[in-house]
């Protein structure tokens, strides 16, 4: 065990690991916006559309006549957008990049903190300062994500489906 790790260091490592887990879960989770299907009289089921940064659930397939014989069908599963350009809004694309970078930085810091708990050579003041700066950058990225994301609510796809 790391003999130079203080109780404050152990607490920092634990909170860093929790923050990385929470950020990655929020990045992956498709429940940033959800709502019932309102504008589709063809759909017989009451579906709830859910949109996240790069995932969506219960979404409409257009021009898929082989699925149900009509031009509109409901796909009842969660999945990623086919392409980065398929993300409904430019703001959401920017939010996806910022949240992804922030989550990546937090994972890197969490892995470093985890190894710092058990290896003496990893514990030093310089590493702590670098890790703190990385966490600050990740926090700025996530705050920017939360600021930018609502601007994408006006996207046509969101207005039609949720």
Order of alpha helices (4+ residues) and beta strands (2+ residues): alpha-beta-beta-beta-alpha-beta-alpha-alpha-alpha
